[in-house]
Amino acid sequence: MAMPSLINTSLFALEKSVRASVVLGLVGAGGIGAELATAMEMFRFDQAATIILLVFLLVLSVEKLSSHARVALLKKRR
């Protein structure tokens, strides 16, 4: 019974880390956000949009993977 929660929590931690790296990078700590900030400062809005889109897709993918894994594990337990 603990496995679905473990998987969900692990994937949520990954998602949270990605979002945190973007925010921290925007304030000067490096990471994905630093690339985004640099692209925006250099008026490379095509690169900035690509970075934002990729982060969004990564978060969405982790959410879908988490949901799918949880449903599969719950069905397997029945």
C-alpha positions as CSV (number, residue, x, y, z in Angstrom):
1,M,0.0,0.0,0.0
2,A,2.9,2.4,0.6
3,M,4.4,2.0,-2.9
4,P,1.9,4.3,-4.7
5,S,2.5,7.0,-2.2
6,L,6.3,6.6,-2.4
7,I,6.2,6.9,-6.2
8,N,3.9,9.9,-6.0
9,T,6.1,11.6,-3.4
10,S,9.3,10.9,-5.3
11,L,8.0,12.3,-8.6
12,F,6.5,15.3,-6.8
13,A,10.0,16.0,-5.3
14,L,11.5,15.9,-8.8
15,E,8.8,18.3,-10.1
16,K,9.3,20.6,-7.1
17,S,13.1,20.6,-7.7
18,V,12.7,21.6,-11.3
19,R,10.4,24.5,-10.4
20,A,12.7,25.6,-7.6
21,S,15.8,25.6,-9.9
22,V,14.0,27.9,-12.3
23,V,13.0,30.3,-9.5
24,L,16.5,30.2,-7.9
25,G,18.2,30.7,-11.2
26,L,16.1,33.8,-11.9
27,V,17.4,35.4,-8.7
28,G,21.0,34.6,-9.5
29,A,21.7,31.1,-8.1
30,G,22.3,29.4,-11.5
31,G,20.5,26.5,-13.0
32,I,17.7,26.5,-15.5
33,G,16.5,29.9,-14.3
34,A,19.9,31.4,-15.1
35,E,19.6,30.3,-18.7
36,L,16.1,31.8,-18.8
37,A,17.2,35.1,-17.3
38,T,20.2,35.3,-19.7
39,A,17.9,34.6,-22.7
40,M,15.5,37.3,-21.6
41,E,18.2,39.9,-20.8
42,M,19.6,39.4,-24.3
43,F,16.2,39.7,-25.9
44,R,16.3,36.1,-27.1
45,F,12.6,35.6,-26.5
46,D,12.6,32.5,-28.8
47,Q,15.1,30.8,-26.4
48,A,13.2,32.0,-23.4
49,A,9.9,30.7,-24.7
50,T,11.6,27.4,-25.5
51,I,13.0,27.1,-22.0
52,I,9.6,27.9,-20.4
53,L,7.9,25.4,-22.7
54,L,10.4,22.7,-21.9
55,V,10.0,23.3,-18.1
56,F,6.2,23.2,-18.5
57,L,6.4,19.9,-20.5
58,L,8.7,18.4,-17.9
59,V,6.4,19.2,-15.1
60,L,3.4,18.0,-17.0
61,S,5.2,14.8,-17.9
62,V,6.1,14.1,-14.3
63,E,2.5,14.7,-13.3
64,K,1.2,12.3,-15.9
65,L,3.8,9.7,-15.1
66,S,3.0,10.0,-11.4
67,S,-0.7,9.6,-12.1
68,H,-0.2,6.6,-14.4
69,A,2.1,4.8,-12.0
70,R,-0.2,5.3,-9.1
71,V,-3.2,4.0,-11.0
72,A,-1.2,1.0,-12.3
73,L,0.0,0.1,-8.8
74,L,-3.5,0.4,-7.3
75,K,-5.0,-1.8,-10.0
76,K,-2.2,-4.4,-9.4
77,R,-3.0,-4.5,-5.7
78,R,-6.6,-5.4,-6.3
